[in-house]
Amino acid sequence: MRDASDMDFSGPETAEDFAHSVIATICHASVTASVGRRTFEHCMRALEVGSTSRVGFRHPAKAAAIDRIWREREPLFRDYIASSDKLRFLNTLPWIGPVTKHSLARRLGLYAELRDKAVA
């Protein structure tokens, strides 16, 4: 299973890539890298067999956010792609706040994209 932190910085190509990035960001929030990776792997295993991420994650509010991201990944990805202010859009996602939106933006390659636009 690919951890979303292994993505290149060209951004997500599919709704699943997008969801993996968001979920990995939630799993890595406020924990060590090894705990974040392990939590992400447990959550994704549960989600991919049709279960809830609560099976792999003890935090009920984060698990509910992860389940919603996974369940709504297609429309969320479409909205993300269509958004003219992607950073602001990230802040609307469940459990993504003013600090975690920057971590997620890095995972999604937004800062590289914004830097390239500023140079052009």
N, CA, C and O atoms as a GROMACS GRO file, in nm:
protein
  480
    1MET      N    1   0.084  -0.118   0.000
    1MET     CA    2   0.000   0.000   0.000
    1MET      C    3   0.088   0.124   0.000
    1MET      O    4   0.186   0.132   0.075
    2ARG      N    5   0.054   0.217  -0.082
    2ARG     CA    6   0.132   0.340  -0.096
    2ARG      C    7   0.085   0.442   0.007
    2ARG      O    8  -0.035   0.470   0.017
    3ASP      N    9   0.178   0.498   0.082
    3ASP     CA   10   0.148   0.607   0.175
    3ASP      C   11   0.141   0.734   0.092
    3ASP      O   12   0.223   0.754   0.002
    4ALA      N   13   0.047   0.819   0.122
    4ALA     CA   14   0.030   0.942   0.044
    4ALA      C   15   0.153   1.031   0.050
    4ALA      O   16   0.172   1.117  -0.036
    5SER      N   17   0.237   1.012   0.150
    5SER     CA   18   0.359   1.093   0.158
    5SER      C   19   0.459   1.053   0.050
    5SER      O   20   0.556   1.125   0.025
    6ASP      N   21   0.436   0.938  -0.014
    6ASP     CA   22   0.524   0.892  -0.121
    6ASP      C   23   0.486   0.949  -0.258
    6ASP      O   24   0.554   0.923  -0.357
    7MET      N   25   0.378   1.025  -0.264
    7MET     CA   26   0.334   1.081  -0.392
    7MET      C   27   0.436   1.181  -0.444
    7MET      O   28   0.504   1.247  -0.366
    8ASP      N   29   0.445   1.190  -0.575
    8ASP     CA   30   0.528   1.297  -0.629
    8ASP      C   31   0.451   1.428  -0.609
    8ASP      O   32   0.335   1.425  -0.567
    9PHE      N   33   0.511   1.539  -0.639
    9PHE     CA   34   0.448   1.666  -0.608
    9PHE      C   35   0.373   1.725  -0.726
    9PHE      O   36   0.356   1.847  -0.733
   10SER      N   37   0.329   1.642  -0.819
   10SER     CA   38   0.249   1.692  -0.930
   10SER      C   39   0.102   1.700  -0.893
   10SER      O   40   0.021   1.750  -0.971
   11GLY      N   41   0.066   1.653  -0.776
   11GLY     CA   42  -0.072   1.659  -0.731
   11GLY      C   43  -0.145   1.529  -0.755
   11GLY      O   44  -0.096   1.442  -0.827
   12PRO      N   45  -0.261   1.516  -0.694
   12PRO     CA   46  -0.338   1.392  -0.708
   12PRO      C   47  -0.399   1.381  -0.848
   12PRO      O   48  -0.447   1.479  -0.904
   13GLU      N   49  -0.398   1.260  -0.901
   13GLU     CA   50  -0.455   1.237  -1.033
   13GLU      C   51  -0.594   1.177  -1.026
   13GLU      O   52  -0.672   1.185  -1.121
   14THR      N   53  -0.626   1.115  -0.913
   14THR     CA   54  -0.756   1.050  -0.897
   14THR      C   55  -0.815   1.087  -0.762
   14THR      O   56  -0.748   1.140  -0.674
   15ALA      N   57  -0.944   1.058  -0.749
   15ALA     CA   58  -1.012   1.082  -0.621
   15ALA      C   59  -0.950   0.997  -0.511
   15ALA      O   60  -0.942   1.039  -0.395
   16GLU      N   61  -0.905   0.878  -0.546
   16GLU     CA   62  -0.842   0.790  -0.447
   16GLU      C   63  -0.709   0.850  -0.400
   16GLU      O   64  -0.679   0.849  -0.281
   17ASP      N   65  -0.629   0.903  -0.493
   17ASP     CA   66  -0.504   0.970  -0.455
   17ASP      C   67  -0.532   1.088  -0.362
   17ASP      O   68  -0.463   1.107  -0.262
   18PHE      N   69  -0.633   1.165  -0.396
   18PHE     CA   70  -0.671   1.280  -0.314
   18PHE      C   71  -0.711   1.235  -0.174
   18PHE      O   72  -0.663   1.290  -0.075
   19ALA      N   73  -0.798   1.134  -0.166
   19ALA     CA   74  -0.844   1.083  -0.036
   19ALA      C   75  -0.727   1.029   0.045
   19ALA      O   76  -0.720   1.052   0.166
   20HIS      N   77  -0.636   0.957  -0.020
   20HIS     CA   78  -0.518   0.905   0.052
   20HIS      C   79  -0.438   1.020   0.114
   20HIS      O   80  -0.393   1.010   0.227
   21SER      N   81  -0.421   1.128   0.040
   21SER     CA   82  -0.346   1.242   0.091
   21SER      C   83  -0.414   1.306   0.211
   21SER      O   84  -0.349   1.338   0.311
   22VAL      N   85  -0.544   1.324   0.202
   22VAL     CA   86  -0.619   1.384   0.312
   22VAL      C   87  -0.615   1.293   0.433
   22VAL      O   88  -0.590   1.339   0.545
   23ILE      N   89  -0.639   1.165   0.412
   23ILE     CA   90  -0.640   1.069   0.523
   23ILE      C   91  -0.503   1.059   0.587
   23ILE      O   92  -0.492   1.054   0.710
   24ALA      N   93  -0.398   1.056   0.507
   24ALA     CA   94  -0.262   1.050   0.562
   24ALA      C   95  -0.234   1.174   0.647
   24ALA      O   96  -0.170   1.164   0.752
   25THR      N   97  -0.279   1.289   0.601
   25THR     CA   98  -0.258   1.412   0.677
   25THR      C   99  -0.329   1.405   0.812
   25THR      O  100  -0.273   1.445   0.914
   26ILE      N  101  -0.451   1.355   0.813
   26ILE     CA  102  -0.524   1.341   0.938
   26ILE      C  103  -0.454   1.241   1.030
   26ILE      O  104  -0.441   1.266   1.150
   27CYS      N  105  -0.410   1.130   0.975
   27CYS     CA  106  -0.342   1.027   1.055
   27CYS      C  107  -0.210   1.076   1.113
   27CYS      O  108  -0.171   1.034   1.222
   28HIS      N  109  -0.141   1.163   1.042
   28HIS     CA  110  -0.011   1.211   1.087
   28HIS      C  111  -0.020   1.332   1.180
   28HIS      O  112   0.080   1.372   1.239
   29ALA      N  113  -0.139   1.392   1.193
   29ALA     CA  114  -0.154   1.512   1.275
   29ALA      C  115  -0.126   1.482   1.422
   29ALA      O  116  -0.189   1.394   1.482
   30SER      N  117  -0.032   1.555   1.480
   30SER     CA  118  -0.002   1.551   1.623
   30SER      C  119   0.055   1.418   1.673
   30SER      O  120   0.045   1.388   1.792
   31VAL      N  121   0.114   1.339   1.584
   31VAL     CA  122   0.179   1.215   1.625
   31VAL      C  123   0.314   1.202   1.555
   31VAL      O  124   0.344   1.278   1.463
   32THR      N  125   0.393   1.108   1.598
   32THR     CA  126   0.522   1.084   1.531
   32THR      C  127   0.497   1.025   1.392
   32THR      O  128   0.389   0.974   1.363
   33ALA      N  129   0.598   1.034   1.310
   33ALA     CA  130   0.586   0.983   1.172
   33ALA      C  131   0.553   0.833   1.171
   33ALA      O  132   0.471   0.789   1.091
   34SER      N  133   0.618   0.756   1.258
   34SER     CA  134   0.593   0.611   1.258
   34SER      C  135   0.450   0.579   1.303
   34SER      O  136   0.387   0.489   1.248
   35VAL      N  137   0.400   0.650   1.401
   35VAL     CA  138   0.262   0.630   1.446
   35VAL      C  139   0.166   0.671   1.335
   35VAL      O  140   0.067   0.602   1.310
   36GLY      N  141   0.193   0.782   1.267
   36GLY     CA  142   0.109   0.827   1.157
   36GLY      C  143   0.103   0.726   1.044
   36GLY      O  144  -0.004   0.699   0.990
   37ARG      N  145   0.219   0.671   1.007
   37ARG     CA  146   0.223   0.570   0.900
   37ARG      C  147   0.143   0.445   0.938
   37ARG      O  148   0.064   0.393   0.859
   38ARG      N  149   0.165   0.399   1.060
   38ARG     CA  150   0.095   0.278   1.106
   38ARG      C  151  -0.057   0.302   1.111
   38ARG      O  152  -0.135   0.216   1.068
   39THR      N  153  -0.098   0.416   1.161
   39THR     CA  154  -0.240   0.448   1.168
   39THR      C  155  -0.300   0.456   1.027
   39THR      O  156  -0.409   0.404   1.002
   40PHE      N  157  -0.228   0.522   0.936
   40PHE     CA  158  -0.273   0.532   0.797
   40PHE      C  159  -0.292   0.394   0.736
   40PHE      O  160  -0.394   0.368   0.672
   41GLU      N  161  -0.195   0.306   0.755
   41GLU     CA  162  -0.205   0.170   0.700
   41GLU      C  163  -0.325   0.095   0.756
   41GLU      O  164  -0.397   0.029   0.682
   42HIS      N  165  -0.347   0.105   0.887
   42HIS     CA  166  -0.462   0.037   0.949
   42HIS      C  167  -0.593   0.092   0.897
   42HIS      O  168  -0.686   0.017   0.866
   43CYS      N  169  -0.602   0.223   0.887
   43CYS     CA  170  -0.725   0.287   0.838
   43CYS      C  171  -0.753   0.244   0.694
   43CYS      O  172  -0.866   0.207   0.661
   44MET      N  173  -0.653   0.250   0.609
   44MET     CA  174  -0.674   0.217   0.468
   44MET      C  175  -0.711   0.070   0.450
   44MET      O  176  -0.794   0.038   0.366
   45ARG      N  177  -0.650  -0.019   0.528
   45ARG     CA  178  -0.689  -0.160   0.520
   45ARG      C  179  -0.836  -0.176   0.553
   45ARG      O  180  -0.909  -0.248   0.484
   46ALA      N  181  -0.880  -0.110   0.658
   46ALA     CA  182  -1.021  -0.119   0.700
   46ALA      C  183  -1.113  -0.062   0.591
   46ALA      O  184  -1.213  -0.123   0.556
   47LEU      N  185  -1.078   0.056   0.539
   47LEU     CA  186  -1.163   0.121   0.438
   47LEU      C  187  -1.171   0.039   0.310
   47LEU      O  188  -1.277   0.030   0.248
   48GLU      N  189  -1.060  -0.019   0.269
   48GLU     CA  190  -1.056  -0.093   0.143
   48GLU      C  191  -1.136  -0.222   0.146
   48GLU      O  192  -1.170  -0.276   0.041
   49VAL      N  193  -1.166  -0.273   0.266
   49VAL     CA  194  -1.251  -0.393   0.275
   49VAL      C  195  -1.394  -0.356   0.312
   49VAL      O  196  -1.476  -0.444   0.341
   50GLY      N  197  -1.425  -0.225   0.310
   50GLY     CA  198  -1.561  -0.180   0.333
   50GLY      C  199  -1.597  -0.156   0.478
   50GLY      O  200  -1.714  -0.137   0.510
   51SER      N  201  -1.499  -0.156   0.565
   51SER     CA  202  -1.524  -0.131   0.707
   51SER      C  203  -1.504   0.017   0.738
   51SER      O  204  -1.479   0.097   0.648
   52THR      N  205  -1.515   0.051   0.862
   52THR     CA  206  -1.492   0.188   0.907
   52THR      C  207  -1.346   0.203   0.952
   52THR      O  208  -1.284   0.107   0.997
   53SER      N  209  -1.294   0.323   0.941
   53SER     CA  210  -1.158   0.347   0.987
   53SER      C  211  -1.149   0.337   1.138
   53SER      O  212  -1.039   0.331   1.194
   54ARG      N  213  -1.262   0.337   1.204
   54ARG     CA  214  -1.265   0.323   1.350
   54ARG      C  215  -1.199   0.192   1.393
   54ARG      O  216  -1.149   0.181   1.505
   55VAL      N  217  -1.199   0.093   1.306
   55VAL     CA  218  -1.134  -0.034   1.335
   55VAL      C  219  -0.984  -0.014   1.357
   55VAL      O  220  -0.924  -0.080   1.441
   56GLY      N  221  -0.924   0.078   1.281
   56GLY     CA  222  -0.780   0.101   1.291
   56GLY      C  223  -0.741   0.227   1.364
   56GLY      O  224  -0.622   0.258   1.374
   57PHE      N  225  -0.839   0.300   1.415
   57PHE     CA  226  -0.809   0.431   1.472
   57PHE      C  227  -0.896   0.453   1.596
   57PHE      O  228  -1.018   0.440   1.588
   58ARG      N  229  -0.835   0.484   1.708
   58ARG     CA  230  -0.910   0.498   1.832
   58ARG      C  231  -0.979   0.633   1.849
   58ARG      O  232  -1.071   0.645   1.930
   59HIS      N  233  -0.938   0.733   1.776
   59HIS     CA  234  -0.993   0.868   1.792
   59HIS      C  235  -1.125   0.876   1.715
   59HIS      O  236  -1.123   0.879   1.592
   60PRO      N  237  -1.240   0.881   1.785
   60PRO     CA  238  -1.369   0.874   1.714
   60PRO      C  239  -1.394   0.990   1.619
   60PRO      O  240  -1.450   0.969   1.511
   61ALA      N  241  -1.356   1.111   1.654
   61ALA     CA  242  -1.382   1.225   1.565
   61ALA      C  243  -1.294   1.218   1.440
   61ALA      O  244  -1.340   1.247   1.330
   62LYS      N  245  -1.167   1.181   1.457
   62LYS     CA  246  -1.080   1.167   1.340
   62LYS      C  247  -1.128   1.051   1.252
   62LYS      O  248  -1.127   1.062   1.130
   63ALA      N  249  -1.171   0.942   1.314
   63ALA     CA  250  -1.222   0.827   1.238
   63ALA      C  251  -1.345   0.866   1.157
   63ALA      O  252  -1.359   0.827   1.042
   64ALA      N  253  -1.434   0.943   1.218
   64ALA     CA  254  -1.555   0.988   1.145
   64ALA      C  255  -1.516   1.077   1.027
   64ALA      O  256  -1.575   1.066   0.920
   65ALA      N  257  -1.416   1.164   1.046
   65ALA     CA  258  -1.370   1.250   0.937
   65ALA      C  259  -1.309   1.166   0.824
   65ALA      O  260  -1.336   1.190   0.707
   66ILE      N  261  -1.229   1.068   0.861
   66ILE     CA  262  -1.166   0.980   0.762
   66ILE      C  263  -1.272   0.902   0.685
   66ILE      O  264  -1.264   0.891   0.562
   67ASP      N  265  -1.370   0.848   0.755
   67ASP     CA  266  -1.478   0.774   0.688
   67ASP      C  267  -1.551   0.864   0.589
   67ASP      O  268  -1.584   0.821   0.479
   68ARG      N  269  -1.577   0.987   0.628
   68ARG     CA  270  -1.647   1.081   0.538
   68ARG      C  271  -1.562   1.113   0.416
   68ARG      O  272  -1.613   1.116   0.304
   69ILE      N  273  -1.432   1.138   0.437
   69ILE     CA  274  -1.343   1.167   0.323
   69ILE      C  275  -1.345   1.049   0.225
   69ILE      O  276  -1.357   1.069   0.104
   70TRP      N  277  -1.335   0.928   0.277
   70TRP     CA  278  -1.332   0.810   0.190
   70TRP      C  279  -1.466   0.792   0.118
   70TRP      O  280  -1.469   0.765  -0.002
   71ARG      N  281  -1.574   0.808   0.191
   71ARG     CA  282  -1.708   0.790   0.135
   71ARG      C  283  -1.740   0.894   0.028
   71ARG      O  284  -1.805   0.863  -0.071
   72GLU      N  285  -1.695   1.018   0.048
   72GLU     CA  286  -1.727   1.129  -0.042
   72GLU      C  287  -1.608   1.169  -0.131
   72GLU      O  288  -1.604   1.281  -0.181
   73ARG      N  289  -1.512   1.078  -0.150
   73ARG     CA  290  -1.388   1.113  -0.220
   73ARG      C  291  -1.411   1.164  -0.363
   73ARG      O  292  -1.341   1.256  -0.406
   74GLU      N  293  -1.506   1.108  -0.435
   74GLU     CA  294  -1.530   1.152  -0.575
   74GLU      C  295  -1.579   1.296  -0.580
   74GLU      O  296  -1.517   1.378  -0.649
   75PRO      N  297  -1.688   1.331  -0.510
   75PRO     CA  298  -1.732   1.472  -0.516
   75PRO      C  299  -1.632   1.568  -0.452
   75PRO      O  300  -1.616   1.681  -0.500
   76LEU      N  301  -1.564   1.526  -0.348
   76LEU     CA  302  -1.463   1.615  -0.286
   76LEU      C  303  -1.349   1.642  -0.383
   76LEU      O  304  -1.300   1.755  -0.391
   77PHE      N  305  -1.307   1.540  -0.455
   77PHE     CA  306  -1.199   1.558  -0.552
   77PHE      C  307  -1.243   1.651  -0.665
   77PHE      O  308  -1.167   1.738  -0.708
   78ARG      N  309  -1.365   1.632  -0.713
   78ARG     CA  310  -1.418   1.721  -0.819
   78ARG      C  311  -1.422   1.866  -0.770
   78ARG      O  312  -1.385   1.958  -0.842
   79ASP      N  313  -1.467   1.885  -0.646
   79ASP     CA  314  -1.474   2.020  -0.590
   79ASP      C  315  -1.334   2.079  -0.572
   79ASP      O  316  -1.314   2.198  -0.595
   80TYR      N  317  -1.240   1.997  -0.531
   80TYR     CA  318  -1.101   2.042  -0.515
   80TYR      C  319  -1.044   2.087  -0.649
   80TYR      O  320  -0.984   2.194  -0.659
   81ILE      N  321  -1.062   2.006  -0.751
   81ILE     CA  322  -1.010   2.038  -0.885
   81ILE      C  323  -1.075   2.167  -0.937
   81ILE      O  324  -1.007   2.250  -0.998
   82ALA      N  325  -1.204   2.183  -0.914
   82ALA     CA  326  -1.276   2.300  -0.964
   82ALA      C  327  -1.250   2.428  -0.884
   82ALA      O  328  -1.279   2.538  -0.930
   83SER      N  329  -1.196   2.413  -0.765
   83SER     CA  330  -1.179   2.528  -0.676
   83SER      C  331  -1.073   2.625  -0.728
   83SER      O  332  -0.964   2.584  -0.770
   84SER      N  333  -1.106   2.752  -0.726
   84SER     CA  334  -1.008   2.854  -0.767
   84SER      C  335  -0.913   2.889  -0.652
   84SER      O  336  -0.806   2.944  -0.675
   85ASP      N  337  -0.953   2.858  -0.530
   85ASP     CA  338  -0.868   2.881  -0.412
   85ASP      C  339  -0.855   2.748  -0.338
   85ASP      O  340  -0.928   2.721  -0.242
   86LYS      N  341  -0.762   2.667  -0.384
   86LYS     CA  342  -0.748   2.532  -0.332
   86LYS      C  343  -0.712   2.530  -0.183
   86LYS      O  344  -0.760   2.444  -0.110
   87LEU      N  345  -0.629   2.621  -0.139
   87LEU     CA  346  -0.591   2.626   0.002
   87LEU      C  347  -0.714   2.653   0.089
   87LEU      O  348  -0.731   2.591   0.193
   88ARG      N  349  -0.797   2.743   0.047
   88ARG     CA  350  -0.921   2.771   0.121
   88ARG      C  351  -1.013   2.650   0.119
   88ARG      O  352  -1.077   2.618   0.219
   89PHE      N  353  -1.020   2.581   0.005
   89PHE     CA  354  -1.102   2.461  -0.004
   89PHE      C  355  -1.056   2.356   0.097
   89PHE      O  356  -1.139   2.293   0.163
   90LEU      N  357  -0.924   2.337   0.109
   90LEU     CA  358  -0.872   2.236   0.201
   90LEU      C  359  -0.920   2.261   0.343
   90LEU      O  360  -0.945   2.166   0.419
   91ASN      N  361  -0.933   2.386   0.379
   91ASN     CA  362  -0.977   2.423   0.514
   91ASN      C  363  -1.122   2.383   0.540
   91ASN      O  364  -1.165   2.382   0.656
   92THR      N  365  -1.199   2.351   0.436
   92THR     CA  366  -1.339   2.310   0.453
   92THR      C  367  -1.353   2.160   0.479
   92THR      O  368  -1.460   2.113   0.516
   93LEU      N  369  -1.245   2.085   0.459
   93LEU     CA  370  -1.252   1.940   0.477
   93LEU      C  371  -1.258   1.905   0.626
   93LEU      O  372  -1.203   1.978   0.709
   94PRO      N  373  -1.324   1.795   0.659
   94PRO     CA  374  -1.333   1.757   0.799
   94PRO      C  375  -1.196   1.725   0.858
   94PRO      O  376  -1.115   1.655   0.798
   95TRP      N  377  -1.171   1.778   0.976
   95TRP     CA  378  -1.050   1.762   1.054
   95TRP      C  379  -0.927   1.827   0.990
   95TRP      O  380  -0.814   1.803   1.035
   96ILE      N  381  -0.946   1.906   0.888
   96ILE     CA  382  -0.836   1.983   0.830
   96ILE      C  383  -0.858   2.127   0.873
   96ILE      O  384  -0.956   2.191   0.834
   97GLY      N  385  -0.766   2.178   0.954
   97GLY     CA  386  -0.779   2.312   1.008
   97GLY      C  387  -0.670   2.404   0.958
   97GLY      O  388  -0.604   2.374   0.858
   98PRO      N  389  -0.650   2.516   1.026
   98PRO     CA  390  -0.555   2.618   0.981
   98PRO      C  391  -0.410   2.571   0.976
   98PRO      O  392  -0.331   2.625   0.898
   99VAL      N  393  -0.374   2.473   1.056
   99VAL     CA  394  -0.237   2.421   1.053
   99VAL      C  395  -0.227   2.302   0.958
   99VAL      O  396  -0.137   2.296   0.874
  100THR      N  397  -0.320   2.206   0.973
  100THR     CA  398  -0.312   2.085   0.891
  100THR      C  399  -0.336   2.113   0.743
  100THR      O  400  -0.293   2.035   0.658
  101LYS      N  401  -0.404   2.224   0.709
  101LYS     CA  402  -0.424   2.253   0.566
  101LYS      C  403  -0.290   2.276   0.497
  101LYS      O  404  -0.276   2.246   0.378
  102HIS      N  405  -0.192   2.328   0.569
  102HIS     CA  406  -0.060   2.350   0.508
  102HIS      C  407   0.014   2.218   0.488
  102HIS      O  408   0.083   2.200   0.388
  103SER      N  409   0.001   2.126   0.583
  103SER     CA  410   0.060   1.993   0.566
  103SER      C  411  -0.003   1.923   0.446
  103SER      O  412   0.066   1.861   0.366
  104LEU      N  413  -0.134   1.933   0.436
  104LEU     CA  414  -0.204   1.871   0.325
  104LEU      C  415  -0.166   1.937   0.193
  104LEU      O  416  -0.148   1.869   0.092
  105ALA      N  417  -0.154   2.069   0.193
  105ALA     CA  418  -0.115   2.140   0.070
  105ALA      C  419   0.021   2.092   0.021
  105ALA      O  420   0.041   2.076  -0.100
  106ARG      N  421   0.113   2.068   0.113
  106ARG     CA  422   0.245   2.016   0.073
  106ARG      C  423   0.230   1.876   0.014
  106ARG      O  424   0.292   1.846  -0.089
  107ARG      N  425   0.150   1.791   0.076
  107ARG     CA  426   0.129   1.654   0.024
  107ARG      C  427   0.068   1.658  -0.116
  107ARG      O  428   0.100   1.574  -0.200
  108LEU      N  429  -0.018   1.755  -0.139
  108LEU     CA  430  -0.086   1.765  -0.269
  108LEU      C  431  -0.004   1.839  -0.374
  108LEU      O  432  -0.044   1.845  -0.491
  109GLY      N  433   0.110   1.894  -0.335
  109GLY     CA  434   0.195   1.964  -0.429
  109GLY      C  435   0.151   2.107  -0.457
  109GLY      O  436   0.197   2.168  -0.553
  110LEU      N  437   0.064   2.161  -0.373
  110LEU     CA  438   0.013   2.296  -0.398
  110LEU      C  439   0.120   2.403  -0.388
  110LEU      O  440   0.121   2.497  -0.467
  111TYR      N  441   0.209   2.391  -0.293
  111TYR     CA  442   0.309   2.496  -0.277
  111TYR      C  443   0.404   2.500  -0.397
  111TYR      O  444   0.446   2.608  -0.438
  112ALA      N  445   0.437   2.385  -0.451
  112ALA     CA  446   0.520   2.382  -0.571
  112ALA      C  447   0.444   2.445  -0.688
  112ALA      O  448   0.502   2.519  -0.767
  113GLU      N  449   0.314   2.416  -0.697
  113GLU     CA  450   0.231   2.471  -0.804
  113GLU      C  451   0.219   2.623  -0.790
  113GLU      O  452   0.232   2.695  -0.889
  114LEU      N  453   0.195   2.672  -0.669
  114LEU     CA  454   0.183   2.816  -0.647
  114LEU      C  455   0.315   2.887  -0.675
  114LEU      O  456   0.316   2.998  -0.730
  115ARG      N  457   0.426   2.824  -0.637
  115ARG     CA  458   0.558   2.881  -0.661
  115ARG      C  459   0.584   2.892  -0.812
  115ARG      O  460   0.637   2.993  -0.858
  116ASP      N  461   0.546   2.789  -0.887
  116ASP     CA  462   0.564   2.792  -1.031
  116ASP      C  463   0.479   2.902  -1.096
  116ASP      O  464   0.524   2.967  -1.190
  117LYS      N  465   0.357   2.923  -1.046
  117LYS     CA  466   0.271   3.028  -1.100
  117LYS      C  467   0.328   3.166  -1.071
  117LYS      O  468   0.318   3.256  -1.154
  118ALA      N  469   0.387   3.182  -0.953
  118ALA     CA  470   0.442   3.312  -0.915
  118ALA      C  471   0.562   3.350  -1.002
  118ALA      O  472   0.584   3.468  -1.030
  119VAL      N  473   0.637   3.250  -1.046
  119VAL     CA  474   0.754   3.273  -1.129
  119VAL      C  475   0.714   3.307  -1.271
  119VAL      O  476   0.778   3.388  -1.338
  120ALA      N  477   0.607   3.244  -1.317
  120ALA     CA  478   0.565   3.262  -1.457
  120ALA      C  479   0.516   3.400  -1.488
  120ALA      O  480   0.477   3.429  -1.601
   0.00000   0.00000   0.00000
